[in-house]
Amino acid sequence: MLMPETAPRTWLRRAPIVALVLVLVAAALWWLGRPEPVPVRVETVNRGSVEATVANTRAGAVEACQRTKLSTIAGGRIEVLAVKEGDHVKKGQLLMRLWNDDQQAEQAYARAQLDTARKRVTEACTLAESAQRDLRRQQQLFEQGFISEGGLDTVRTQADARAAACATAKSDVALAQARVGVVGAAGQRTVLVAPFDGTVAKIVGEVGEYSTPSPPGVAMPPAIDLIDESCLYVNAPMDEVDAPKIAVGRPVRITLDALPGRSFAGKVRRVAPYVTAVEKQARTVEIEVTFDDPKAAGRLLVGYSADVEVILDVRKDVVRVPTSALLQGGRVLLLEQGQLVERPVKTGLANWEHTEIIEGLQGGERIVTSLDRAGVKAGVAAVEDIARAP
């Protein structure tokens, strides 16, 4: 008769044990099924400089301050090629001459005419001087009454005629000199000389070949491409929306594909006064920048591709974070006690590398930089990824 009363008391004694076992099982299941902490890269907030910059939209190029593509004014067969590609030449040095024997013959003929005209001046002016002396003698005889007035007029007329012949002969000399100049100028149509000190970059044509000048509206390759390598600059296209921010004299940073890992200081020397519109490309404004130290980059080749960053503003010793660590809307993620915490911030100057933080962060705090990893968001458990830390 006691059995029915004993069973409830036994169950009540075991209930706490069963409950504890259930709790332990649930805890074990939760522990085994809990999400693993997300590994994240973390960077400590520090202070430094931040620049506001704009960069070219397409690759720029190294250009020469002086570069001319020379062609003779007249066409003809190349007779003399006085230089070869790569030669350094001086201003006024002969580069190329076409066959011009006919013009040389005309010039020799013009010089001979000039020589003859000068001799005629000597002859005519000598006779004019003699006629003047005779006129003075006849004047004295007339005053003494030895000759008539008619005789004196005849002598005076002869003297005037001789003086006119002398003046005409001198005019013939001037005419002959002008003729020599005309023939000489025509000869320059077949000659190329260096307009400045430079380097011969390219020659089109060989001795004996026919050289053709470029007529209006028809593109023809130049005979000689001459470059002044002593003065170089970078020409770069900037997006039209950035053009109002750029002014002559602003500092720039120049990088060259041929010299990776290096940058060179420079300044804007020109901003084009018009927008360039190229089909299927953005509208751009060309700018020209010079090197602060032209020798720093060593010997540069005209045509090297180059990129330009125009520095618009600089803030020094400010709180900054990597720009890649910012979420949309001005927010960052911090790793605090094993959990990701979101915090709003107020930003200032920014570029591709760093962004200035005006409010919301202090130096020494740890922010998440690996925002592109799966599962990285506010509220999740996280752990610093030591293995992948930069």
C-alpha positions in Angstrom: 0.0 0.0 0.0 3.1 2.4 0.3 4.3 2.0 -3.3 2.0 4.7 -4.9 3.3 7.3 -2.4 7.0 6.4 -2.8 7.1 6.8 -6.7 6.2 10.6 -6.7 8.8 11.3 -4.0 11.5 9.4 -6.0 10.6 11.4 -9.2 10.8 14.7 -7.3 14.2 13.8 -6.0 15.4 13.0 -9.6 13.8 16.0 -11.4 16.7 18.5 -10.6 19.2 16.0 -11.9 17.2 15.5 -15.1 16.9 19.3 -15.5 20.6 19.8 -15.0 21.4 17.1 -17.5 19.0 18.8 -20.0 20.6 22.2 -19.4 24.1 20.7 -19.9 23.0 19.0 -23.1 21.5 22.2 -24.4 24.6 24.1 -23.5 26.7 21.5 -25.2 24.6 21.6 -28.3 24.7 25.5 -28.4 28.5 25.4 -27.8 29.0 22.9 -30.6 26.6 24.8 -33.0 27.7 28.3 -32.1 29.1 30.4 -35.1 32.9 30.6 -35.3 34.3 34.2 -34.8 35.0 35.9 -38.1 38.7 36.5 -38.7 39.2 40.2 -39.6 42.2 42.4 -40.3 42.5 45.2 -37.8 44.5 48.5 -38.0 45.2 50.9 -35.2 44.0 54.5 -35.8 47.0 56.9 -36.0 47.8 60.4 -37.0 49.4 61.6 -40.2 49.0 63.6 -43.3 46.0 63.5 -45.7 46.0 65.0 -49.2 43.1 65.9 -51.4 44.1 65.0 -55.0 42.8 64.5 -58.5 44.4 62.2 -61.0 44.4 61.9 -64.8 41.7 59.8 -66.4 43.9 58.3 -69.0 47.7 57.8 -69.1 49.7 60.9 -69.8 53.0 61.1 -71.7 56.4 62.6 -71.4 56.8 65.4 -74.0 59.6 67.6 -75.2 59.3 71.4 -74.8 60.7 71.6 -78.3 59.9 69.0 -80.9 59.7 69.7 -84.6 58.9 67.4 -87.5 60.9 68.9 -90.4 60.2 68.6 -94.1 61.7 70.5 -97.0 59.4 73.1 -98.6 60.0 71.7 -102.1 60.1 68.0 -103.1 63.1 66.3 -104.7 65.7 63.6 -104.6 67.8 63.3 -101.4 71.4 64.1 -102.3 72.9 64.7 -98.9 71.8 63.1 -95.5 74.2 64.7 -93.1 72.9 63.0 -89.9 71.6 59.6 -88.6 69.1 58.7 -86.0 70.3 59.4 -82.5 72.8 62.1 -83.5 73.0 65.2 -81.4 73.0 68.3 -83.5 73.6 72.1 -83.0 71.3 74.9 -84.1 72.0 75.8 -87.8 73.7 72.4 -88.6 72.9 70.9 -92.0 70.6 67.9 -91.7 69.6 67.1 -95.3 69.8 68.6 -98.8 67.9 67.7 -101.9 69.3 67.8 -105.4 69.4 71.5 -106.4 72.1 71.8 -109.1 69.8 73.9 -111.2 69.3 76.4 -108.4 73.0 76.5 -107.7 73.6 77.3 -111.4 71.0 80.1 -111.2 72.7 81.4 -108.1 76.1 81.4 -109.8 74.5 83.2 -112.8 73.0 85.8 -110.4 76.3 86.4 -108.7 78.0 86.9 -112.1 75.4 89.4 -113.0 76.0 91.2 -109.7 79.7 91.3 -110.4 79.1 92.7 -113.8 76.7 95.4 -112.4 79.4 96.5 -109.9 82.0 96.9 -112.7 79.5 99.0 -114.6 79.1 101.2 -111.6 82.8 101.7 -111.6 82.8 102.6 -115.3 79.7 104.9 -115.2 80.7 106.7 -112.1 84.3 107.3 -113.3 82.9 108.9 -116.4 80.5 110.9 -114.3 83.3 112.2 -112.1 85.3 113.1 -115.2 82.3 115.0 -116.7 81.9 117.0 -113.4 85.6 118.0 -113.5 85.2 119.1 -117.2 82.0 121.0 -116.3 84.0 123.0 -113.6 86.7 123.9 -116.1 84.2 125.0 -118.7 82.4 127.1 -116.0 85.6 129.0 -115.4 86.2 129.5 -119.1 82.7 130.8 -119.5 83.2 133.3 -116.6 86.4 134.5 -118.4 84.5 134.9 -121.6 86.3 132.3 -123.6 83.2 130.1 -124.4 79.6 130.8 -125.1 76.7 130.0 -122.9 75.5 127.4 -125.4 78.9 125.6 -125.1 78.5 125.6 -121.3 75.0 124.1 -121.5 76.2 121.3 -123.7 79.0 120.4 -121.2 76.5 120.7 -118.3 74.0 118.3 -120.1 76.8 115.8 -120.7 77.8 115.9 -117.0 74.2 115.4 -115.8 73.8 112.5 -118.2 77.0 110.8 -116.8 75.7 111.3 -113.2 72.4 109.7 -114.1 74.2 106.8 -115.7 76.2 106.4 -112.5 73.0 106.3 -110.4 71.4 103.8 -112.8 74.4 101.6 -112.6 74.1 101.6 -108.8 70.4 100.7 -109.1 71.4 97.8 -111.3 73.7 96.6 -108.5 70.8 96.7 -106.0 68.6 94.8 -108.4 71.3 92.2 -109.0 71.8 91.8 -105.2 68.0 91.3 -104.8 68.2 88.7 -107.6 70.9 86.8 -105.7 68.7 86.9 -102.6 65.8 85.5 -104.4 67.8 82.6 -105.9 69.4 81.9 -102.5 66.0 81.8 -100.8 64.8 79.4 -103.5 67.8 77.2 -102.7 66.7 77.0 -99.0 63.5 75.3 -100.1 65.6 72.1 -100.7 67.7 72.3 -97.5 67.0 71.3 -93.9 69.0 72.8 -91.0 68.5 72.3 -87.3 66.3 75.1 -85.8 67.6 74.3 -82.3 70.0 72.0 -80.4 68.5 68.6 -80.2 68.5 64.9 -81.0 67.5 63.3 -84.3 64.7 60.9 -83.3 63.7 59.6 -86.7 64.6 60.0 -90.4 62.3 59.1 -93.3 64.1 58.5 -96.5 67.6 57.6 -97.7 70.1 59.1 -100.1 68.7 58.8 -103.6 65.1 58.5 -102.6 62.5 61.1 -103.4 61.3 63.3 -100.5 57.8 64.8 -100.7 56.7 67.7 -98.5 53.3 67.5 -96.9 50.7 69.5 -98.9 47.9 71.2 -97.1 45.3 68.8 -95.9 47.4 65.7 -96.7 49.3 64.0 -93.8 52.8 63.0 -94.9 55.5 61.6 -92.7 58.2 64.2 -91.9 61.7 63.9 -93.3 63.4 64.4 -89.9 61.9 64.4 -86.4 64.1 66.6 -84.1 63.7 66.6 -80.3 65.1 68.8 -77.6 65.7 66.5 -74.7 67.0 69.2 -72.4 63.5 70.3 -71.5 60.8 67.7 -70.8 57.3 67.9 -69.3 54.3 65.6 -68.8 51.0 66.1 -70.7 48.0 64.5 -69.0 44.2 64.5 -69.6 42.1 65.4 -66.5 38.4 64.9 -66.2 36.4 68.1 -67.1 34.7 68.0 -63.6 38.1 68.4 -62.0 39.3 71.2 -64.2 38.0 74.1 -62.1 40.0 72.8 -59.1 43.3 72.9 -61.0 45.4 76.0 -61.3 48.8 76.9 -62.7 51.5 76.5 -59.9 49.7 73.7 -58.0 52.1 71.0 -56.7 51.8 67.5 -58.4 53.2 64.0 -58.0 54.4 62.3 -61.1 54.8 58.5 -61.5 56.2 56.7 -64.5 55.5 53.2 -65.6 59.2 52.9 -66.6 60.3 53.7 -63.1 57.9 51.7 -60.8 57.9 52.5 -57.1 59.2 56.1 -57.5 57.4 59.4 -57.7 58.6 62.9 -58.6 57.5 66.3 -57.4 56.4 68.9 -60.0 54.1 71.8 -60.7 51.3 72.6 -63.1 52.6 74.9 -65.8 49.6 75.1 -68.1 45.9 74.2 -68.1 44.3 74.0 -71.5 41.6 76.7 -72.1 39.3 74.2 -73.8 37.8 70.7 -73.3 38.9 67.9 -75.6 36.1 65.6 -76.7 37.2 62.3 -78.1 34.6 59.8 -79.4 33.7 57.1 -76.9 35.9 58.7 -74.3 35.2 61.1 -71.4 35.6 64.9 -72.0 39.0 65.9 -70.7 41.1 69.0 -70.1 44.8 68.7 -71.0 47.3 69.9 -68.4 51.1 70.2 -68.6 53.3 69.7 -65.6 57.1 70.1 -65.1 59.5 68.3 -62.8 60.8 70.3 -59.8 64.1 68.4 -60.3 64.5 67.3 -63.9 67.6 65.3 -63.1 66.0 63.2 -60.4 64.4 60.8 -62.8 67.6 60.4 -64.9 67.3 60.2 -68.7 63.7 60.1 -69.7 62.5 59.1 -73.2 59.9 61.2 -74.9 56.7 59.1 -75.0 57.1 57.4 -71.6 53.6 56.9 -70.1 53.1 58.9 -66.9 50.4 59.5 -64.3 49.8 62.8 -62.5 48.2 63.5 -59.1 47.4 67.2 -58.6 47.6 68.0 -54.9 44.6 70.3 -54.0 45.0 70.5 -50.3 47.1 68.9 -47.4 46.2 68.4 -43.8 49.1 67.4 -41.5 49.0 65.6 -38.1 45.3 64.6 -38.3 43.5 61.5 -37.2 43.2 59.3 -40.3 42.1 55.9 -41.3 42.5 53.8 -44.5 39.8 54.9 -47.0 39.0 51.2 -47.6 37.9 50.9 -43.9 34.9 53.3 -44.4 31.4 52.0 -44.8 28.8 53.9 -46.7 27.2 56.8 -44.8 30.4 57.5 -42.9 30.7 54.5 -40.6 33.4 52.2 -39.4 33.6 48.9 -37.6 35.7 48.5 -34.4 36.8 45.2 -32.8 35.8 45.5 -29.1 35.9 42.5 -26.7 35.6 40.0 -29.5 32.7 41.7 -31.2 32.3 44.0 -34.2 30.8 47.4 -33.2 29.6 50.0 -35.6 30.4 53.7 -35.0 29.5 56.8 -37.1 32.3 59.2 -37.9 32.7 62.7 -39.5 35.2 62.8 -42.3 37.3 65.5 -43.8 39.9 65.4 -46.6 40.2 62.1 -48.4 42.1 60.3 -51.1 42.4 56.7 -52.3 44.7 55.8 -49.4 43.6 57.8 -46.3 40.6 59.7 -45.0 40.7 62.4 -42.3 38.5 61.7 -39.3 37.2 64.9 -37.7 34.9 63.3 -35.1 34.2 59.7 -33.9 37.6 58.2 -33.5 40.7 58.7 -31.5 44.3 57.6 -32.0 44.9 54.0 -30.7 41.5 52.6 -31.4 41.3 49.5 -33.6 39.2 49.5 -36.7 38.4 46.7 -39.2 39.9 47.0 -42.6 38.8 43.7 -44.2 35.2 44.8 -45.0 35.1 42.7 -48.1 35.1 39.4 -46.2 32.0 37.4 -45.8 30.1 37.8 -42.5 31.8 41.0 -41.5 29.1 43.2 -40.0 28.1 44.9 -36.8 27.2 42.6 -33.9 29.0 39.4 -35.0 31.8 37.8 -33.1 35.2 38.4 -34.5 38.8 37.7 -33.9 41.9 39.5 -35.3 43.5 37.6 -38.2 47.1 37.6 -37.0 48.3 35.5 -40.0 47.0 37.9 -42.5 47.7 41.1 -40.7 49.7 43.6 -42.9 
